[in-house]
Amino acid sequence: MELAFLHQSTAQRRDRILNGPISQTLLFLAAPTLMLGIVQALMPLMDGLFINNIAGTLVASSVTFSEPVINMAMALAQGLSVAAMAIIGQLNGRGSFDESKRTSTQIVVMGSILGCLSAPLLVVAAAIISARINQQISHNVFLYLSLYALVLPFSFLESIYNGLKNANGKPEAPFIRMVLMLALKILFNFVFIYALRLGIVGCVLSSLAANILITVWMFWELFVKKGPDRLELRGFRFDMMAVRQLFQVGAPAMLNTFILNLGFFLINTEVEKYGPVVLNGQGIANNITQVAFILPGAFSSAVTTMVSMNIGAENPGKAKKSLVGGAVLSAITAAIVIAVIVPLSSHLTILFTRRADVLEIANRALHIYTYSVIGFGVTITIQGAFIGLGKTRVPLVLGVLRIWFLRYLFILATEKYLKYYAVFWGNLFSNYTASFIAIFLISRTRWESAIRQKEPKSS
C-alpha cells in the first residue's frame, strides 16, 4: 500500500489542495478527520462504558455535568486552534512557509502559557459550581473539576496541535494522535477505574497519564523530528504583531466556545434538577451520539483548509465550490449515520446500564438527538468556510443563535409542557433552524479574506 502521502511537505500538500479535483481533495482531507471523528467518539464511549458499568450512576452523572465546564476552560485553546487554521492556512496558500512556521511557534508557546494560567481558574470554578448543585453529585463534581485542572495544560497543546496540522493540510496527524490517545485511555481506564477502583479520581488519573505521554510525543514531532516543517524554539521571542493578529482572529472563536459551553452548562442545570437518573440517561445518549455529530462535522475542517488556502492563492471560485461539496458530503454522511444508529439504539444503550429508568430516558433522547445531525453537519461545515475566510465572528453569531436563542429559550418556553424532554427536542429544533440561517448568511457573503496579511520576514 502506498503511504508516501504521509511524508509530504506542506508545500506538496498545498499544491494538491490548490490544483487537485475538489471532490477527491475534500475526501482526501476529510477521510483522516472522519476516522479521527470515529476515534474521538469512541473515547467518551469507552469512558462511559467503564464509568457506568464500574463506577456507577452518580459518578457518570457527575462527569456528564462537568464536561461543559471543562470545555469552557478550553475556550482559549479552541480560539488559538481556529486562528491557526485560518492564518496559517492562508500563509501556506500564499507560499509563505517560513512565516507560517514562525507563527506556528508563537501559537504553541502562547497555548502552553495560557493552559497553565487556566488551570487554577478551573479549581475556583469547581468550588463555586459544586456548592450550588444537587447534593448527590456535588462532591464528585468538585473532585472531577479540581483534579482535571492538572490535565488542562496538556489538552490545550493537543487542541493547538490539531489546528496546526489541519492548517498544513495534514489531517492524518491529529488522527494518529487520537488513535494513540484512545489506546492509552483504554489502558489507563482499565488500570485506574477497573483494577484499582478509584472511581471519579480514577477517571482523572486515566486522562492525566494518557495526556502526558501524548504531549511528549507531540513535542518530539513538532520540535525534534527532522523535516521541512520542524519548528524552532531557539531564539524565540514574542512577535506582538503576530500575537495581536492571533487574538483578533481567534477571540471570536474563544468567545464562541465559551458561550456555547456556558449554554450547555445551563442546559445541564435544567436537567440536573430532575436528578442523577435523568442526567445519566442524557449522558449515555450524548456518549453514543458523539459519533452521529462528529462524523458529518468532520468535513468542516477540510472545508476550512481548502477555503483558506484557495483564498490565500486568490482562487475564490474553487473555495466556494469546496464549501458546496463539503456541505453535500456532510449531509449524506449524516443521513447514513441516522440509518445506522436509530435501529440499533436500544442495543447500544443497554451496554452502559441495566437500569430500566435510565434506559427509558437514554433511548428516547438518543432517537431525538440522532435525527438532528443533518442540520448540525450543514451548519458546522458552513462555519468552517467562514473560518477559512477569516470571518470568525460569523460562527460566533451562529453559535449564540443556535444554543442560546434557538435551544435554551426553546427549553425554557416548553419545559412546562415537555419536562426534561424539552432539552432533547430543543436540540432538534435549534440545529435545523441554525442550518437555514447559516445557508442564508453564506449566500450573502463576499468570498475574500478578512485577515490583514503582514509582509513575510526574510529568512
Phi, psi and omega in degrees: 000134183277119181240026182297333182298336179293340184252012179289146176280170177299322179298319179292321177295320178302315181298319180293318182292319183283328189247350182278165176299141187299309185296318180294319180293319177301313180293323179298316180284325185279333184303311177297325179290324175297314178295322175300319179300319178298315181294319177300320179291328180291333182296305176294331178297312179293319176302314181298321179296314179296312187292313182294317185280335185248310184278331175104174186296318183295317178294316180298318178297321180296318179294316178302315181294327187280337188303314178298329179294316177297319179294328174296319178295334180276003185301320180298317180295319179297322178296316178294324178295316178295317178299321178299314181297320182286307186288310183292323177301318179288324175298318177295323177298327177279348183086014181270070188288325178295317178295325177300316181291321178298316179294323178300318179296319177303317183293317181297315181294316179298318179298321179297315181293313182295325177298318179292323180288331182283335185303311180297330179295327179292325177295317178298315179299322180300316181294318182292313185291315184296336180282352188239015184237177180312128184297337180294332183242356189299317182295316179295323177297316178298314180300312184297312183291316183293321178287329181293344175303332177291332182276334191306312181301324179289321178296324176303309183296324180293320178296317180293320177303316179301315180297317180298313183292321177295322178295330178274005180073028182235065183291348178290337180294312175299328178296314179298317178300317183289326176298315177298319180297317180299314180299317180292321180296317179298316179301310184285332172299317179298318183290307190275326183267314183276304186288312184270347177054050184269001175061228184296326177294321178297326177300316181288317180298324177299313179296318182297312182298316180295318182292323178298313181296320180293322180295321176300316179296318180296318179299317178299316183292321184282320191243347185246315183301128182288141180161169183292342183260006183295134179271155182241129173264342181298128179076016183293140168208152183293134173261105187297330177294318178294320179299314179299316181296318179299318181283330175296317180281321186276336184303314178300323179292322176299312180297321179300310180299317181296312183294319179300312184285334170296320175298315178298322179296315179295324176296319177298325178293329175293323180283320186301329182290346176273358175105168184298329182296313179294317180297321179292318178299317176297320181296321178296315177299319178297317180301317182287319183283358171306320178298313184298325182272325184288321185297306177294332178287347183296335181285346181298312181292326176296318178294319177302313180299312183292319180293314183296317181291319180290325175292319176298327179270008178060050178230068186294331180300314180290327177299316180294317179296328178296320178296313182301313179298318180295319180294320179295313179297323178296315180295320179296315179300318180297319180297320178295318179299317178300315182297333181273313189284317186302312179295336184263003191305312183292332178285334180279315185294329182291345176291339184268324184202158175253001181288120185297322182294321178290318182297322180300315180290316182299318182295316180293317179297319182299318179299311184293315179302315187296322181293345183272000190287334179296312178299319178297314182300316179296316181299313185289329177291319177294322175300324177300322178293318178298321178295317178299328177282350184084008182265066188284352177288332182294313174302328176298312180298315180297320180296316178297316179299314187293315186270318187272307186277320183273327184260303186295318178293325175300317180297313181297325183284331186250354184299328179300327184260324186260352186058221183289347176291345175301328178296317183289315179291329177297325176299312181297311182299314186291323183292317180287321178296318178297326180295321178293321178295318180297318178298317179297315183295316182291331179289342180255012186263141173277131185271077177214158185290138174263004182261127176280114183277138173263156181291132179294143178283154177286148182289000000 
